[in-house]
Amino acid sequence: MATPFALDADFEACLKANGLEEFVGGPPLPPGDVDQRRKRLKNLSSRRPRPTVDTSGVDVSDHYTSSEDGHRVLLRWYCPRSTAVNGSHTATLSSSSSPAVIYIHGGGLICSTINDYDVLVASLVSMTRTPFLAVEYRLAPEHRYPAALHDVYAALAWLHARAHDLHVDRTRIAIMGSSAGAGLGAATAILARRRGGGLSIAKQIFTAPMIDCRNVGRHDPRLAPLLSWNHVDNATGWSSYLGHEVLDGHEEGDGIPDTASPSRLVSAEGMPALYLEVGSLDMFVQEGIEYASKHVRAGVPVELHVYPGLPHSYDSLGGQCQLARMAKVHRLRAITSLRGE
């Protein structure tokens, strides 16, 4: 019988084939060392296998909007070109309205930029024929809550305001992200629901969302050697974003809002439909399941996948394995479902 504390064998073989074993279960970096974690993720980004999807038919343009404090937010718009009869890519997407996806990159709230995810996002656009808007949100600890949240919310407002010019259907805008990006996406959906004002979100599409600032304690020692993002990493990310007081064992009602730590969401009534995937060896698995459960209890449509034997960042580390490829198929379907297909 397979142990619950073991990597999926196919994933482990891909991990080794990619030469990325050091990113799973390695010795923890020093607590609070943001620079070392940025170097580690940059190293992973440069070494992970690149998507092989043809992205030559995707137009990319940069735009800017202002966050609530006046910060200038970079937005990157990826739009598929329709293919002419002769095979040349000259026409724009379509004059009819299309769904669109706001994409928020991962990085533990402290790492990465949209440039690190440029090829990935362009590949998603090419595969789904759906335009994406990537957000260059501000990172902690240089910029604490709510800077990143307000940057993403500003992107949502920008896309709604320019929907007509971009041929986007305002009622079919999804928000998508992985890890910290998924957490910021969840927080943005909560904020949009609270504020109203017509900035609707049709769907949340999340991979391994980082949503619980209390998840900073040591884990089962059987799980520790299999983690690619551990409790020390998580404590560093959350304390950078919310301040070191989050490491003191906060309970419910301590003043940290659900827009900072979406696990604090009391009721998901009125939230957008949710697609959520996570690996069983991810320290975020329980908070992800609970977030999905809150949506189920509120009657919100939910699709939840828990993939056995996969750690955090399984796409980056061993995306060729069967389970990761299956997850990709489901993820792409969640995007194309915005078209009603």
DAVEN-V17168 format. One record per pair of residues at least 12 apart in sequence whose ideal C-beta (glycine too) atoms are under 8 Angstrom apart, sorted by the first residue. I is the first residue (numbers start at 1). GAP is how many residues later the second one is. Records with the same first field share a line. If there is no record, write none. Layout:
I = GAP + GAP
This chain:
2 = 306 + 307
4 = 276 + 304
5 = 215 + 217 + 218 + 221 + 276
6 = 220 + 303
7 = 17 + 219 + 274 + 302 + 303 + 304
8 = 299 + 300 + 301 + 302 + 313 + 315
9 = 300
10 = 308 + 311 + 312 + 313
11 = 298 + 299 + 303 + 306 + 307 + 310 + 312 + 313
12 = 306
13 = 305 + 308
14 = 303 + 304 + 305 + 306 + 307 + 310
15 = 302 + 303
17 = 303
18 = 29 + 30 + 31 + 299 + 300 + 302
19 = 28
20 = 24 + 27 + 28 + 297 + 298
23 = 17 + 21 + 205 + 290 + 294
24 = 202 + 203 + 204 + 287 + 293
25 = 199 + 200 + 201 + 202 + 203
28 = 202 + 204 + 205
29 = 203 + 204 + 207
30 = 202
31 = 201 + 204 + 205
32 = 204 + 207 + 208
33 = 203
34 = 76 + 77 + 107 + 202 + 206
37 = 71 + 73 + 74 + 196 + 199
38 = 72 + 73 + 74
41 = 66 + 67 + 70 + 71 + 75
42 = 69 + 70 + 74
44 = 269 + 272 + 273
45 = 67 + 71 + 271
48 = 268 + 269 + 271
49 = 270 + 271
50 = 69
51 = 68 + 69 + 72
53 = 69 + 70 + 73 + 74
54 = 72
55 = 64 + 67 + 68 + 70 + 71
56 = 33
57 = 23 + 24 + 26 + 32 + 69
58 = 20 + 21 + 22 + 23 + 64 + 67 + 68
59 = 19 + 20 + 21 + 22 + 33
60 = 16 + 17 + 18 + 19 + 58 + 62
61 = 15 + 16 + 18
62 = 12 + 13 + 14 + 15
63 = 12 + 13 + 14 + 95
65 = 89 + 90 + 92 + 93
66 = 88
67 = 80 + 83 + 84 + 86 + 87
68 = 82 + 85 + 86
69 = 78 + 81
71 = 67 + 76 + 79 + 80
73 = 62 + 63 + 64 + 78 + 81 + 82
74 = 40 + 61 + 62
75 = 58 + 59 + 60 + 61 + 80 + 83
76 = 38 + 42 + 45 + 57 + 58 + 60
77 = 54 + 55 + 56 + 89
78 = 43 + 44 + 47 + 53 + 54 + 55 + 56
79 = 13 + 14 + 46 + 52 + 87
80 = 13 + 45 + 46 + 49 + 50 + 51
81 = 12
82 = 12
92 = 75
93 = 38 + 74
94 = 73
95 = 72
96 = 71
97 = 66 + 70 + 71 + 72 + 75
98 = 32 + 33 + 69 + 70 + 71 + 74 + 241
99 = 31 + 69 + 70 + 73 + 74 + 75 + 103 + 236 + 239 + 240
100 = 30 + 31 + 32 + 33 + 59 + 63 + 66 + 68 + 69 + 72 + 73 + 74
101 = 23 + 29 + 30 + 31 + 32 + 72 + 73 + 74 + 75 + 104 + 234 + 237
102 = 30 + 31 + 33 + 50 + 53 + 54 + 57 + 71 + 72 + 73 + 74 + 83
103 = 14 + 18 + 21 + 29 + 30 + 31 + 32 + 73 + 74 + 78
104 = 30 + 31 + 33 + 48 + 71 + 72 + 73 + 77 + 78 + 80 + 81 + 84
105 = 12 + 29 + 30 + 72 + 73 + 76
106 = 71 + 72 + 73 + 74 + 75 + 76 + 104 + 207
107 = 32 + 72 + 73 + 74
108 = 71 + 72 + 102 + 121 + 125 + 126 + 128 + 129
109 = 30 + 31 + 39 + 71 + 74 + 75 + 101 + 128 + 129 + 131 + 132
110 = 29 + 30 + 31 + 126 + 127 + 130 + 131
111 = 28
112 = 27
113 = 23
114 = 20 + 21 + 22
117 = 17
118 = 16
121 = 13
124 = 208 + 211
127 = 205
128 = 204 + 207 + 208
129 = 207
130 = 205 + 206 + 208 + 209
131 = 35 + 37
132 = 44
133 = 22 + 25 + 26
135 = 16 + 17 + 20
136 = 15
137 = 14 + 15 + 47
138 = 13
140 = 97 + 100 + 101
141 = 99 + 100
144 = 96 + 97 + 98 + 99
145 = 96 + 97 + 115
146 = 113 + 114
148 = 36 + 93
149 = 35 + 38 + 39 + 42 + 110 + 111
152 = 23 + 32 + 33 + 35 + 36
153 = 35 + 38 + 39 + 46
156 = 17 + 19 + 32 + 36 + 43 + 45
157 = 42
159 = 14
160 = 13 + 38 + 39 + 40
170 = 28 + 30
171 = 29 + 31
172 = 30 + 166 + 167
173 = 27 + 28 + 29
174 = 27 + 28 + 29 + 30 + 31 + 98 + 161 + 164
175 = 13 + 14 + 26 + 28 + 29 + 30 + 97
176 = 28 + 29 + 30 + 159
177 = 28 + 29 + 30 + 32
178 = 28 + 29 + 30 + 137
179 = 28 + 29 + 30 + 31 + 50 + 105 + 133 + 134
180 = 30 + 57
182 = 24 + 25 + 26 + 27 + 28 + 29
183 = 26 + 27 + 28 + 79
185 = 19 + 21 + 24
186 = 18 + 20 + 23 + 25 + 76 + 79 + 105
187 = 71 + 72 + 73 + 75
188 = 13
189 = 12 + 15 + 82 + 83
190 = 68 + 69 + 72 + 75 + 81
191 = 68
193 = 77 + 78
194 = 65
200 = 72
201 = 71
202 = 70 + 71 + 136
203 = 69 + 70 + 71 + 72 + 131 + 134 + 135
204 = 67 + 68 + 69 + 70 + 71 + 72
205 = 70 + 126 + 129 + 130
206 = 68 + 69 + 70 + 71 + 82
207 = 69 + 70 + 71 + 108 + 120 + 124
208 = 69 + 70 + 71 + 74 + 76 + 77 + 80 + 104 + 105
209 = 53 + 67 + 69 + 75 + 78 + 79 + 82
210 = 24 + 27 + 74
211 = 50 + 51 + 52 + 73 + 76 + 77 + 80
212 = 49 + 51 + 72 + 75
213 = 25 + 28 + 29 + 33 + 37 + 43 + 47 + 48 + 50
214 = 32 + 35 + 36 + 47 + 49
215 = 16 + 19 + 68 + 69 + 72
216 = 15 + 18 + 19 + 22 + 23 + 30 + 31
217 = 14
218 = 13
219 = 12 + 64
223 = 58 + 60
226 = 55 + 85
227 = 54 + 55 + 56 + 84 + 85
228 = 83 + 84 + 85 + 89
229 = 53 + 54 + 55 + 83 + 84
230 = 53
231 = 52
234 = 49
235 = 12
238 = 23
241 = 19
242 = 14 + 18 + 19
252 = 12
262 = 29
263 = 24 + 27 + 28
265 = 26 + 29
267 = 27 + 31
268 = 26 + 27 + 29 + 30 + 32
269 = 29 + 30 + 31
270 = 28
271 = 24 + 27 + 29
272 = 28
273 = 27 + 28 + 29
274 = 17 + 18 + 21 + 26 + 27 + 28 + 29 + 30
275 = 27 + 28 + 55 + 56 + 59
276 = 12 + 15 + 16 + 26 + 27 + 28 + 29
277 = 27 + 28 + 29 + 30 + 50 + 53 + 54
278 = 27 + 28 + 29
279 = 27 + 28 + 29 + 30 + 31 + 32 + 33 + 35
280 = 26 + 27 + 28 + 29 + 30
281 = 28 + 29 + 30 + 31
282 = 28 + 29 + 30
283 = 29
284 = 28
285 = 21
288 = 16
289 = 15 + 17
292 = 12
303 = 27 + 31
305 = 22 + 25
307 = 16 + 17 + 19 + 20
308 = 15
309 = 14
310 = 13 + 14
314 = 13
315 = 12 + 13
